[in-house]
Amino acid sequence: TIMRRATTSTLLYSPKRASSSCFKPSSFKFSSSSFSFSPSSSTSPSSFSSTTTLPSTFSPSPQRRTFFRLVRQGFEAYRTTFGQNPVHLNPGLHISLPVIHQFYSIDMRERNMHIEIFAFTKDNVPVRVGATLFFQVFKPHDACFGVSRYYTAIEKMGTSALRSIIGTLEYDEIIADRSHINELLSQRIGTSIEKWGTNCTRVEVQHFGPNNREVERQMEKQMEAERDRRQQELNTKAQVNIAEGRKASAILESEGLLASNRNKAEADYTMMTRTADADKYKINAETTAISEQLTDVMKSVGGNEKLAVEYLLALQKNKELHAIAQGQNNSIYFVQKNPSSSADTGNSLQQMLPSFFESSVLQ
């Protein structure tokens, strides 16, 4: 039997309503200033008048109290006695006396919460940012007694930190490097909530974008212009690279030509030097041979140097005339002759070297 206090109201009674599950006589006992009903009574539904006063509202029954509380795995709890002297409780079954003890349970597992804000960037672009904050309690005493509702406090702190950091960065910086934002948020939030016995393990920015369609169109135009600028820069760099390549090619070609000419000049110089050395050696050899021949002739003519020289000149002249006579050119040469010198020289040579002179003239 459940006793419920109710205000007075007028309710039309019918047998069908009385037979429903909500108003079975075996399930309820109602009492008011106008009537009283009990399942043990012999009163039947037909004994009711056409109008009956029934309670219209019901207050919930008080929560059932037990003398034991269970701390699940992954949780830790504190039990206070008349609001003081907290006792740390590990997972397991513990005594909890009603009215005397108060029970506080803390989740020690890593948890997450979603934060979504509307903010302005440094370049005054309205954006909507959504992030997920991961945190974990490492000092349950501070999380329980150091702050009221630590979960709500962490959420408010994360929202404030996210809005503050977004306001210090430009739109392009946020798009370009989200990992940097995650690091800044983790450091700032972790430093702020550490005194509550919680640690910010990481923060991940899930989505980021302009707040309305107009701003999004403007950003698209800006990004398109930026892409065109970068394309022009790439084209300019490509042209510069081509020009640099042509310049390097011309330099290398000129250096190759210079080296080729230098090598050719050195080769010509070496060839000329060797030719001159050969001519010098030939002249020296001929001079030595003529000198030795002159010495031998001087010995033959009794040491008369003039006669020996004239003899050698006549001999050389005879060789040249012989070479001209052997040629295929049918030309006539007139040679002037000095009768006196030639006769004297000839007579002297015939007297001193008759056999040798005759053989040479005949040849």
C-alpha positions as MATLAB code, in Angstrom:
seq = 'TIMRRATTSTLLYSPKRASSSCFKPSSFKFSSSSFSFSPSSSTSPSSFSSTTTLPSTFSPSPQRRTFFRLVRQGFEAYRTTFGQNPVHLNPGLHISLPVIHQFYSIDMRERNMHIEIFAFTKDNVPVRVGATLFFQVFKPHDACFGVSRYYTAIEKMGTSALRSIIGTLEYDEIIADRSHINELLSQRIGTSIEKWGTNCTRVEVQHFGPNNREVERQMEKQMEAERDRRQQELNTKAQVNIAEGRKASAILESEGLLASNRNKAEADYTMMTRTADADKYKINAETTAISEQLTDVMKSVGGNEKLAVEYLLALQKNKELHAIAQGQNNSIYFVQKNPSSSADTGNSLQQMLPSFFESSVLQ';
ca = [
       0.000    0.000    0.000;
       1.379    3.394   -1.033;
       0.218    6.481    0.836;
       0.125    9.668   -1.259;
      -1.021   13.153   -0.297;
      -3.088   14.912   -2.957;
      -5.034   18.042   -3.568;
      -8.779   17.885   -3.949;
     -10.122   17.590   -7.495;
     -13.269   16.404   -9.185;
     -13.039   13.318  -11.388;
     -15.850   11.557  -13.188;
     -15.784    7.894  -12.289;
     -16.706    5.028  -14.587;
     -16.287    1.276  -14.222;
     -13.880    1.202  -17.196;
     -11.640    3.783  -15.509;
     -11.757    1.920  -12.268;
     -10.667   -1.271  -13.998;
      -7.623    0.365  -15.630;
      -4.072   -0.360  -14.423;
      -3.657    3.097  -12.929;
      -6.648    2.876  -10.608;
      -6.886   -0.738   -9.543;
      -8.233   -0.937   -5.949;
      -5.622   -3.591   -5.185;
      -2.816   -1.210   -6.119;
      -3.629    2.068   -4.375;
      -5.112    3.460   -1.251;
      -6.402    7.002   -1.441;
      -7.411    9.211    1.413;
      -8.815   12.733    1.368;
     -11.192   14.867    3.233;
     -14.118   13.620    1.129;
     -13.637    9.833    0.908;
     -11.499    6.860    1.856;
     -10.927    3.704   -0.159;
      -9.263    0.441    0.886;
      -8.965   -2.875   -0.973;
     -10.037   -4.733    2.162;
     -13.340   -2.868    2.204;
     -16.401   -4.511    0.802;
     -17.293   -1.430   -1.137;
     -17.681   -2.071   -4.825;
     -17.406    0.392   -7.726;
     -21.167    0.423   -8.002;
     -21.447    2.008   -4.580;
     -19.699    5.176   -5.797;
     -21.761    8.143   -6.692;
     -21.644    9.594  -10.188;
     -18.998   12.126   -9.184;
     -15.984   11.202   -7.069;
     -13.130   13.388   -5.769;
      -9.657   11.892   -6.560;
      -6.117   13.290   -6.132;
      -4.766   14.956   -9.268;
      -1.004   15.044   -8.465;
       1.401   12.625   -6.780;
       4.735   13.386   -5.128;
       7.525   10.814   -5.846;
       8.346    8.359   -3.140;
      11.618    9.022   -1.261;
      14.784    7.267   -2.617;
      15.462    3.966   -1.045;
      18.498    4.128    1.256;
      20.946    1.298    1.900;
      23.840    0.812    4.283;
      26.313   -0.119    1.513;
      27.711    1.730   -1.506;
      29.601    0.163   -4.409;
      32.600    1.929   -6.003;
      33.062    0.559   -9.509;
      36.370   -0.176  -11.231;
      37.891    2.994  -12.728;
      36.323    5.187  -10.049;
      37.450    6.473   -6.680;
      35.242    7.907   -3.943;
      35.292    9.966   -0.784;
      33.014    9.536    2.216;
      32.451   12.352    4.670;
      30.857   12.216    8.090;
      28.450   15.077    8.688;
      30.201   16.967    5.854;
      33.759   16.682    7.164;
      36.693   14.295    7.586;
      36.758   12.879    4.029;
      37.871    9.251    3.752;
      39.337    7.938    0.475;
      37.600    4.821   -0.860;
      39.011    2.482   -3.500;
      36.859    0.362   -5.828;
      34.791   -2.114   -3.862;
      31.923   -2.298   -1.383;
      31.853    0.241    1.453;
      29.545    1.158    4.347;
      27.449    4.299    3.927;
      25.097    5.188    6.765;
      22.115    7.329    5.796;
      22.093   10.931    7.079;
      25.504   10.434    8.704;
      27.632    9.807    5.589;
      27.845   11.696    2.316;
      29.251    9.897   -0.714;
      31.273   11.502   -3.600;
      32.313    9.372   -6.575;
      35.029   10.506   -9.078;
      35.653    8.975  -12.529;
      39.435    8.382  -12.878;
      39.324    7.351  -16.529;
      40.328    9.615  -19.402;
      37.273   11.516  -20.575;
      36.473   13.947  -23.363;
      34.146   16.834  -23.997;
      33.179   18.661  -27.162;
      33.617   22.446  -27.303;
      32.110   24.540  -30.077;
      32.397   28.327  -30.146;
      31.908   31.352  -32.385;
      34.922   33.672  -32.451;
      36.846   36.226  -34.497;
      40.349   35.701  -35.837;
      43.125   38.280  -35.706;
      42.168   39.554  -39.182;
      38.487   39.952  -38.100;
      37.076   36.885  -39.833;
      34.037   35.410  -38.012;
      34.586   31.677  -37.655;
      33.002   28.705  -35.954;
      35.402   26.289  -34.289;
      34.764   22.858  -32.836;
      37.310   21.022  -30.691;
      37.478   17.946  -28.483;
      39.175   18.252  -25.096;
      40.599   15.122  -23.450;
      41.279   15.235  -19.714;
      41.879   12.910  -16.806;
      41.648   13.267  -13.039;
      44.915   12.497  -11.235;
      44.065   13.987   -7.804;
      40.507   13.012   -6.903;
      40.621   14.977   -3.605;
      41.254   18.287   -5.444;
      38.670   17.465   -8.111;
      36.086   16.708   -5.410;
      36.752   19.436   -2.849;
      38.894   21.978   -4.742;
      36.239   23.088   -7.213;
      32.488   22.880   -7.557;
      31.560   20.684  -10.537;
      34.999   20.256  -12.080;
      33.543   19.016  -15.382;
      31.691   22.292  -15.944;
      34.734   24.300  -14.836;
      36.958   22.479  -17.357;
      34.413   23.088  -20.110;
      34.283   26.829  -19.357;
      38.081   27.029  -19.194;
      38.458   25.201  -22.506;
      35.944   27.492  -24.195;
      37.724   30.609  -22.942;
      41.174   29.331  -23.937;
      39.996   28.310  -27.419;
      38.414   31.725  -28.066;
      41.522   33.521  -26.768;
      43.953   31.573  -28.966;
      41.783   31.889  -32.080;
      41.797   35.666  -31.575;
      45.612   35.802  -31.691;
      45.954   33.969  -35.031;
      45.016   34.851  -38.580;
      42.680   32.741  -40.673;
      45.428   31.389  -42.937;
      47.633   30.498  -39.968;
      44.859   28.433  -38.410;
      44.228   26.549  -41.641;
      47.917   25.998  -42.304;
      48.964   24.616  -38.904;
      46.306   23.107  -36.648;
      48.857   21.082  -34.715;
      50.342   24.342  -33.404;
      46.883   25.376  -32.122;
      46.474   21.982  -30.452;
      49.781   22.427  -28.630;
      48.882   25.940  -27.455;
      45.480   24.798  -26.190;
      46.964   21.805  -24.358;
      49.534   23.978  -22.603;
      47.125   26.752  -21.581;
      44.249   24.523  -20.476;
      46.581   22.072  -18.728;
      48.188   24.873  -16.712;
      44.786   26.287  -15.705;
      43.066   23.085  -14.591;
      46.035   21.468  -12.869;
      45.054   23.033   -9.552;
      41.739   21.130   -9.745;
      43.531   17.794   -9.800;
      42.930   17.232  -13.521;
      45.316   17.045  -16.435;
      44.630   18.025  -20.064;
      46.020   15.130  -22.088;
      45.389   16.654  -25.531;
      43.133   18.938  -27.540;
      42.082   18.247  -31.131;
      40.451   20.875  -33.363;
      37.764   18.915  -35.225;
      36.386   21.508  -37.637;
      37.053   25.113  -38.516;
      35.390   27.412  -41.027;
      33.714   30.765  -41.692;
      30.554   31.521  -39.783;
      28.349   32.481  -42.759;
      28.143   31.941  -46.485;
      29.102   35.496  -47.445;
      32.371   35.300  -45.554;
      32.993   31.887  -47.083;
      32.578   33.295  -50.606;
      34.970   36.128  -49.807;
      37.496   33.636  -48.451;
      37.136   31.526  -51.592;
      37.886   34.585  -53.747;
      40.884   35.391  -51.567;
      42.169   31.835  -51.789;
      41.679   31.852  -55.559;
      43.669   35.085  -55.825;
      46.343   33.561  -53.605;
      46.514   30.481  -55.826;
      46.872   32.695  -58.912;
      49.668   34.641  -57.216;
      51.481   31.460  -56.300;
      51.050   30.162  -59.849;
      52.581   33.351  -61.232;
      55.445   33.055  -58.767;
      56.042   29.482  -59.880;
      55.985   30.537  -63.544;
      58.416   33.378  -62.822;
      60.716   31.046  -60.950;
      60.546   28.587  -63.835;
      61.492   31.301  -66.324;
      64.330   32.432  -64.064;
      65.549   28.863  -63.826;
      65.443   28.544  -67.618;
      67.395   31.798  -68.011;
      69.908   30.646  -65.422;
      70.260   27.381  -67.297;
      70.896   29.183  -70.570;
      73.411   31.455  -68.871;
      75.237   28.513  -67.360;
      75.171   26.735  -70.724;
      76.660   29.784  -72.506;
      79.337   30.135  -69.837;
      80.249   26.498  -70.065;
      80.306   26.677  -73.866;
      82.587   29.737  -73.826;
      84.822   28.135  -71.236;
      84.991   25.035  -73.418;
      85.839   27.107  -76.484;
      88.491   29.013  -74.533;
      90.015   25.820  -73.275;
      89.956   24.384  -76.807;
      91.702   27.446  -78.246;
      94.211   27.428  -75.411;
      94.960   23.786  -76.024;
      95.255   24.441  -79.779;
      97.612   27.397  -79.210;
      99.707   25.345  -76.837;
      99.816   22.553  -79.413;
     100.860   25.003  -82.174;
     103.482   26.511  -79.883;
     104.823   23.111  -79.029;
     104.872   22.128  -82.698;
     106.647   25.339  -83.725;
     109.129   24.968  -80.908;
     109.927   21.446  -81.929;
     110.155   22.451  -85.623;
     112.532   25.272  -84.730;
     114.565   22.902  -82.604;
     114.680   20.482  -85.536;
     115.746   23.224  -87.952;
     118.322   24.412  -85.485;
     119.634   20.917  -85.088;
     119.724   20.501  -88.874;
     121.582   23.773  -89.382;
     123.996   22.923  -86.605;
     124.547   19.504  -88.129;
     125.095   20.953  -91.588;
     127.395   23.646  -90.207;
     129.387   21.024  -88.365;
     129.591   18.889  -91.479;
     130.699   21.862  -93.633;
     133.230   22.876  -90.984;
     134.656   19.375  -90.896;
     134.623   19.253  -94.697;
     136.353   22.647  -94.863;
     139.010   21.427  -92.448;
     139.640   18.355  -94.562;
     139.862   20.424  -97.769;
     142.237   22.914  -96.098;
     144.489   20.049  -95.180;
     144.389   18.886  -98.793;
     145.268   22.336 -100.268;
     148.031   23.026  -97.856;
     146.133   25.143  -95.372;
     144.887   27.745  -97.843;
     141.515   28.692  -96.378;
     140.424   30.894  -99.284;
     141.124   28.211 -101.785;
     139.270   25.659  -99.708;
     136.183   27.895  -99.453;
     136.158   28.590 -103.174;
     136.414   24.919 -103.802;
     133.446   24.140 -101.628;
     131.397   26.937 -103.246;
     132.239   25.652 -106.696;
     131.295   22.158 -105.633;
     127.953   23.342 -104.246;
     127.313   25.370 -107.418;
     128.067   22.320 -109.506;
     125.488   20.278 -107.508;
     122.829   22.889 -108.030;
     123.507   23.097 -111.761;
     123.348   19.343 -111.952;
     119.950   19.407 -110.190;
     118.705   22.034 -112.653;
     119.888   19.957 -115.578;
     118.058   16.918 -114.237;
     114.758   18.859 -114.030;
     111.912   18.567 -116.538;
     111.793   22.315 -117.237;
     113.284   23.111 -120.701;
     114.651   26.482 -119.740;
     117.980   28.006 -120.683;
     120.030   29.612 -117.897;
     122.868   32.093 -118.516;
     125.515   32.072 -115.807;
     127.989   34.929 -115.608;
     131.535   33.873 -115.179;
     134.543   35.761 -113.803;
     137.373   34.568 -116.058;
     140.266   35.647 -113.940;
     139.103   34.358 -110.587;
     137.584   31.254 -112.082;
     140.656   30.478 -114.122;
     143.020   31.017 -111.227;
     140.858   28.975 -108.962;
     140.459   26.300 -111.561;
     144.164   26.140 -112.325;
     145.046   25.965 -108.650;
     142.503   23.227 -108.051;
     143.671   21.296 -111.098;
     147.199   21.531 -109.919;
     146.516   20.572 -106.329;
     143.565   18.177 -106.774;
     143.532   17.124 -110.456;
     141.800   13.817 -110.084;
     139.139   15.014 -107.620;
     138.286   18.158 -109.649;
     137.934   16.278 -112.912;
     135.583   13.733 -111.441;
     133.421   16.465 -109.900;
     133.180   18.461 -113.188;
     132.262   15.416 -115.170;
     129.484   14.581 -112.781;
];
